[in-house]
Amino acid sequence: MAPITQFSLLSHPYEELVPVTGGQGELRAAARFPGSALIWTMSEGDHTKSQAWVAARPGGLALITILPRASDVNADPDLIQAVQQCRPLGLLPHHTGPVPRDLAQVLRRPPLDLAGDIADYLVWRGLLVDRDTIHLVRRIIELSAEVRSISALSRRLYLSRRALGRHLLNRGLPVPSHWLQLARLLRLVARLQNSDANIISIAYEFGYPDGFSVSNQMHRLIGYRPTQAREYLGWEWIFEAWLRREAEGGGLALDVTRAIRDGGEPPRRPPTFSPVTRARRPKRRRPLV
């Protein structure tokens, strides 16, 4: 068993923890492997000095935090809030000798609030700052459990298709149909990772005609197939793969595209927006919805 360190990495096939010996460059390299997570054992170092470093980790690298002893938590009432600002996927009580397979179970656990988790992720990545856009994206993700078309989505949001598309376009974000498709796939992936059922039955369960349709749409949106999404655990790497795919296809603002391409954090925008410049598309302009 490897010695317990403050920071370690857990990656597929989830059989061992690898101590982190470098800086953000090592984390960026780890984030390129789908389904990877940073494990933060807070009792093994000065967690007050580590918070900013953890919060600055690259997108797609999930965080699982193991809290210090209860006496230390009680002595610092601001500790939990500070940890939450780092956006952990999982928050575990203090224990010694974390087991990789147990941490993998945390990684595969379905989100309790997918819409809220995605909104928090986007804010953490610097993509959303105004309340209206956060609320709109949350509603799209929430309604993805019930609706399958942009027409139905627009009716539920009491917005025209054009107004809905224009709102996201002016903020340099992907078109509504891509949000809807991604949200449906994330729900399906959570089922894949927590079930032994085959892709055909799960596809039917989530309103797809067959497994081929799911596989083709997933590959188009994120560049991976359902078998890979089942094998590599978690959802944040899938969301980050989608952002990269959108950036490559011109679906994000140019400044965000550059940041995601270079592995950095997208720049935060001011609360009041004006139309933004998007990356040049190699093909004809994509419709607003």
GIJO-V732520 format. One record per residue. OMEGA is omega in radians with two decimals (NA if undefined). Layout:
# GIJO-V732520
<<OMEGA> <OMEGA>>
This chain:
# GIJO-V732520
<<3.14> <3.11> <-3.13> <3.10> <-3.13> <-3.13> <3.06> <-3.12> <3.09> <-3.10> <3.08> <0.25> <3.00> <-3.13> <-3.13> <3.05> <-3.12> <-3.14> <3.08> <-3.11> <-3.12> <-3.11> <-3.10> <3.10> <3.10> <3.12> <3.11> <3.10> <3.14> <-3.11> <3.11> <3.09> <-3.09> <3.07> <-3.13> <-3.12> <3.01> <3.13> <-3.10> <3.09> <-2.91> <-3.10> <-3.06> <3.13> <3.11> <-3.05> <3.13> <3.13> <-3.05> <-3.02> <-3.10> <3.13> <3.13> <-3.12> <-3.10> <-3.14> <-3.11> <3.09> <3.13> <3.10> <-3.10> <3.14> <2.99> <-3.06> <3.05> <-3.04> <3.00> <-3.13> <-3.08> <3.14> <3.11> <3.10> <-3.13> <-3.12> <-3.12> <-3.07> <-3.13> <-3.03> <-3.09> <3.12> <3.12> <3.13> <-3.12> <3.10> <3.09> <3.08> <3.07> <3.02> <3.12> <3.14> <-3.02> <3.07> <-3.13> <2.98> <-3.12> <3.09> <3.10> <-3.09> <-3.09> <-3.10> <3.07> <3.09> <3.10> <3.09> <3.07> <-3.10> <-3.08> <-3.08> <-3.14> <3.09> <3.09> <3.13> <-3.05> <-3.12> <3.13> <-3.14> <3.13> <3.10> <3.12> <3.14> <-3.12> <3.09> <3.11> <3.13> <3.09> <-3.09> <-3.11> <3.04> <-3.10> <-3.03> <-3.09> <-3.12> <3.08> <-3.14> <-3.12> <3.13> <3.10> <-3.12> <3.10> <-3.14> <3.12> <-3.08> <3.13> <3.09> <-3.05> <-3.04> <-3.08> <-3.11> <3.12> <3.11> <3.12> <3.11> <-3.14> <3.12> <-3.12> <-3.14> <-3.10> <3.09> <3.02> <3.10> <-3.12> <3.14> <3.12> <3.13> <-3.11> <-3.13> <-3.12> <3.12> <-3.10> <3.10> <3.08> <-3.08> <-3.13> <-3.10> <-3.07> <-3.10> <3.13> <3.04> <-3.11> <3.13> <-3.12> <-3.11> <3.11> <3.14> <3.12> <3.08> <3.13> <-3.14> <3.10> <3.09> <3.12> <-3.06> <-3.09> <-3.14> <3.05> <-3.13> <-3.13> <-3.04> <-3.11> <-3.12> <3.12> <3.08> <3.09> <-3.11> <-3.09> <2.98> <3.08> <-3.08> <-3.11> <-3.13> <3.13> <3.13> <3.10> <-3.09> <-3.12> <3.14> <3.13> <3.14> <3.12> <-3.07> <-3.01> <3.11> <3.14> <3.12> <-3.14> <3.13> <3.10> <3.14> <3.08> <-3.06> <-3.12> <-2.89> <3.10> <-3.13> <-3.06> <3.12> <3.10> <3.13> <3.13> <3.07> <3.08> <3.10> <3.11> <3.12> <3.11> <3.13> <3.13> <-3.11> <3.13> <-3.10> <3.13> <3.07> <-3.03> <-3.12> <3.10> <3.12> <3.14> <-3.11> <-3.13> <3.13> <-3.10> <3.12> <-3.14> <3.14> <3.09> <-3.12> <3.07> <-3.13> <3.10> <-3.10> <3.12> <-3.02> <2.90> <3.13> <-3.04> <3.10> <3.10> <3.09> <-3.14> <-3.12> <3.09> <-3.10> <-3.11> <-3.06> <-3.14> <3.13> <-3.07> <-3.09> <NA>>
